[in-house]
Amino acid sequence: MITPLADLLEVTQQAASKHLVELERLDYVVREPDPADSRVRRARLTDRGRRLIEDSRRVRRQWDDRLTGLAGADAADAARRVLVHLLDATGGTGSVTARRAVPPSE
C-alpha cells in the first residue's frame, strides 16, 4: 500500500507512511486489512475524509463563482491562464500537479 502511494506522491516510502499516519490520526483515513492478502493494509477515506474533500471542492467552486461574478467570465478565464503561466515561469507547476505545493507562511 505504501509503495504505490509514495510513487503517486513522488515522495519516499517513509514520507508517505508518515503522511498516512497523520491522516489516520486526524480521522481522514482508516487502514484495514486487505481481504485477499492479510499482509496488505488498505487505506480508505472515512466519512470525515469524504466531507473534507466535498467541502474543499465546494469552497473552490464558490471562489471560482465569486471571481467570475466580480470580473466576468472572460476576465476570470484570463486570470486563470495568467496564474498557470506564472506557475510555469516560477517552476511551481510540477508541485501543484503533484499536490506538493506548500502554502505560504504568514
C-alpha positions in Angstrom: 0.0 0.0 0.0 2.8 2.5 0.9 4.8 1.9 -2.3 2.1 2.9 -4.8 1.1 5.9 -2.6 4.8 7.0 -2.4 5.1 6.7 -6.1 1.9 8.6 -6.7 3.0 11.4 -4.4 6.6 11.3 -5.7 8.0 11.0 -2.1 9.9 8.4 -0.2 8.0 5.4 1.3 8.9 6.8 4.8 7.3 10.2 3.9 4.2 8.6 2.5 3.9 6.4 5.6 4.2 9.5 7.9 1.5 11.3 5.9 -0.8 8.3 6.1 -0.2 8.0 9.9 -1.1 11.7 10.3 -4.2 11.4 8.1 -5.3 8.4 10.2 -4.6 10.3 13.4 -6.9 13.1 12.1 -9.6 10.6 11.2 -9.5 11.3 7.5 -8.5 7.8 6.6 -8.6 4.3 8.2 -6.4 1.4 7.3 -7.9 -2.0 7.1 -6.5 -5.5 6.2 -7.0 -6.5 2.5 -9.5 -9.4 2.4 -7.4 -11.1 -0.3 -4.0 -10.6 1.4 -3.8 -10.1 5.1 -0.2 -8.7 4.8 -1.6 -5.7 3.0 -3.4 -2.9 4.7 -5.6 -0.7 2.5 -6.4 2.9 3.3 -9.8 4.3 2.7 -11.4 7.6 3.4 -13.6 7.9 6.5 -16.8 9.9 6.4 -14.8 12.8 7.8 -12.3 12.5 4.9 -15.0 12.4 2.3 -16.6 15.5 3.9 -13.2 17.3 3.7 -12.9 16.6 0.0 -16.5 17.6 -0.6 -16.1 20.8 1.4 -12.9 21.7 -0.3 -14.5 21.3 -3.8 -17.5 23.3 -2.7 -15.3 26.2 -1.4 -13.2 26.1 -4.6 -16.4 26.4 -6.7 -17.6 29.2 -4.5 -14.4 31.2 -5.0 -14.4 30.4 -8.7 -18.1 31.6 -9.0 -17.2 34.7 -6.9 -14.3 35.6 -9.2 -16.4 35.1 -12.3 -19.2 37.2 -10.8 -16.8 40.1 -9.9 -14.7 40.1 -13.0 -16.8 38.4 -15.6 -16.2 35.0 -17.3 -13.6 36.3 -19.8 -11.5 38.1 -17.2 -11.8 35.1 -14.8 -10.6 32.8 -17.6 -7.7 35.2 -18.4 -6.7 35.3 -14.7 -6.6 31.5 -14.6 -4.4 31.4 -17.7 -2.1 34.1 -16.2 -1.8 32.1 -13.0 -0.9 28.9 -14.9 1.8 30.9 -16.9 3.1 32.3 -13.6 3.3 28.8 -12.1 5.2 27.6 -15.2 7.6 30.6 -15.1 8.4 30.0 -11.4 8.7 26.2 -11.7 5.7 25.6 -9.5 3.5 23.6 -11.9 5.0 20.3 -11.0 4.5 20.8 -7.3 0.9 21.8 -7.8 0.0 19.0 -10.2 1.7 16.5 -7.8 -0.1 18.1 -4.9 3.2 19.0 -3.2 2.6 22.8 -3.1 3.4 24.3 0.3 1.0 27.0 1.5 2.7 30.4 2.0 3.8 31.1 5.6 2.3 34.1 7.2 
